[in-house]
Amino acid sequence: MNEFRPHFLVSAVLVLVGYLALALGNAGVSAQNLSPDQQKELIELASKAQEKYKKKDYAGAIDSYQEYLGKLPRQVGTVDMGRAFTHYNLTANYLALKQEAEAYTHLENAISYGLWGSSFLERDPTLMPLRARQDFKNLIDRAKNGPARAPFGFKDLDGKLIKEADYKGKVMIIDLWGTWCPPCKYEIPHFVELQEKYKKQGLRIIGMTYQKQPPSETVRQSVKRFADVMGINYPCTLATEDVVQAIGQFAGQSSFPTTIFVDRDGVVRKTLLGYHNLPGLEREILPLLKEKAKPAKSEAN
């Protein structure tokens, strides 16, 4: 019998590298800076969890990962890949102990924090014991629709919080872009025109700009000047490395621009990579604008 070994178990170093790149550089967000002692403590905890896992001490690994989670500073927004990968590791260890309920809960958490690679989750042999559950498809659907929530919890360039409640029942375009990206800049006038033309019909566009560096006040001011020059008429927020990573594994690759179309029910209906002209973008949005949101379950009963 083959030894149980998660297919996607992220190494301690990889978990921490993605996390520290954000936490150490983010000024003006909820993640606090870590001292060298805190960094060392996190590395030691993650390494200890990995060693326990290798020795098949799954319960001990769980304890170490839980302690690791408790010491991770909170990130801004809904995406936190450090927590996402750690919850996946907890899922794997609970499955090794045949504790499927606990494993399912941690996989839910992993997806909530940005583990949106639904195609991977559907074929990952580690998760085989969970596939028999009737609600496993719900997790896959949540992963597929995760990017629809990516902008929420961030502030726009004017400091206003982007709240999910304000977009309920709206058709959304989420544009991942950067000022350094020529195709992104060519596409922005199309989004400006679409927002102006279809706002009354319920279209809402949100730009998530990644500047190849952690968000900061200097970056915000630079992007705001760019947005003013371009006449951007929709909210933009500064995307973190975590958001880029989460959307990249959702789309199968990181690409700038990436355009995500979300219907009135919060379901991701289409993802486009690279530049697309105005007629092409309009072709994707018009059918969604014609649709009506499904009634809430309480209303349907």
Buried (B, 14 or more C-beta within 10 A) or exposed (E): EEEBEBEBBBEBEEBBEBBBBBBEBBEBBEBEEBEEEBBEBBBEBBBBBBBBBEEEBBEBBBBBBEBBBEEBBEBBBBBBBBBBBBBBBBBBBBBBBEBBEBBBBBBBBBBBBBBBBBEBBBEBEBBEBBBEEEEBEEBBBBBBBBBBBBBBBBBBBEEEEBEEEEBEEBBBBBBBBBBEBEBBBEBBEBBBBBBEEBBEEBBBBBBBBBBEEBBBEEBBEEBBEBBEEBEBBBBBBBBBBBBBBBBBBBBEEBBBBBBBBBBBBBBBBBBBBEBBEBEEBBEBBEEBBEEEBEEEEEEEE
